[in-house]
Amino acid sequence: MHELVWAQIERKQAQAVAMEWRSAKVSYQELGARIETLWRSVVGSQVVALLLSRSVETVVAVMAVLGSSSVYTTTVMLSIAVASK
């Protein structure tokens, strides 16, 4: 998937919108730069745990992990309400 980002940048479409989330718009160039920055942190890791809500950052994190040939696991936060007696 991350290869598609690089392909769009090479096709001189770096300023085209790669993704939108709520009011945020991210170009292919910006997405590529963010992926590469995070990729440098995770390269060489075998497993990376992600705890993120749906956002641009989630896409960046998943693409960086996959690009580093690592695997990721998601962590789910559970909210448990305890009834008072």
C-alpha positions in Angstrom: 0.0 0.0 0.0 2.8 2.4 0.9 4.2 1.9 -2.6 1.1 3.6 -4.0 2.0 6.8 -2.1 5.5 6.8 -3.6 4.1 6.1 -7.1 1.8 9.1 -6.9 4.7 11.4 -5.8 6.9 10.1 -8.7 4.0 10.8 -11.1 4.3 14.5 -10.1 1.0 14.4 -8.3 2.6 15.1 -4.9 0.3 17.9 -4.1 -2.9 16.0 -4.9 -5.0 15.0 -1.9 -4.1 11.5 -0.8 -6.7 11.3 2.0 -9.3 13.3 3.9 -10.4 12.8 7.5 -12.9 15.1 8.9 -11.5 18.6 8.1 -7.9 17.4 7.5 -6.6 17.0 4.0 -3.2 15.4 3.4 -1.3 15.5 0.1 0.7 12.5 -1.1 3.9 14.4 -0.4 2.9 15.1 3.2 1.7 11.6 3.7 4.9 10.2 2.3 7.0 12.4 4.6 5.0 11.4 7.7 5.2 7.7 6.8 9.0 8.0 6.2 9.5 9.8 9.5 7.7 7.2 11.5 9.2 4.3 9.4 12.7 5.3 10.7 11.5 4.7 14.2 10.0 1.3 13.6 12.4 -0.2 11.1 14.0 -3.3 12.6 11.2 -4.0 15.0 9.4 -7.3 14.7 6.0 -6.3 16.3 4.6 -2.9 16.8 1.5 -2.2 19.0 -0.8 0.6 17.9 -3.3 2.3 20.1 -4.9 5.0 18.0 -8.4 6.2 17.2 -9.4 6.5 13.6 -7.4 9.3 12.1 -4.7 10.3 9.6 -2.1 9.2 12.2 -3.6 5.7 12.1 -3.1 5.4 8.4 0.5 6.8 8.7 1.3 4.4 11.5 0.0 1.3 9.6 1.7 2.2 6.4 5.0 2.9 8.2 4.9 -0.4 10.0 4.0 -2.4 6.9 6.8 -0.5 5.0 9.3 -1.6 7.6 8.4 -5.2 7.1 7.2 -5.4 10.7 3.8 -6.5 11.8 1.4 -4.6 13.9 -1.2 -5.5 16.4 -4.0 -3.2 17.5 -4.9 -2.6 21.1 -8.5 -2.1 22.0 -9.3 0.1 25.0 -12.3 -1.2 26.8 -14.4 1.0 29.1 -16.0 -1.0 31.9 -18.6 0.7 34.0 -18.9 -0.7 37.5 -22.3 -0.2 39.1 -22.1 1.1 42.6 -24.1 -0.9 45.2 
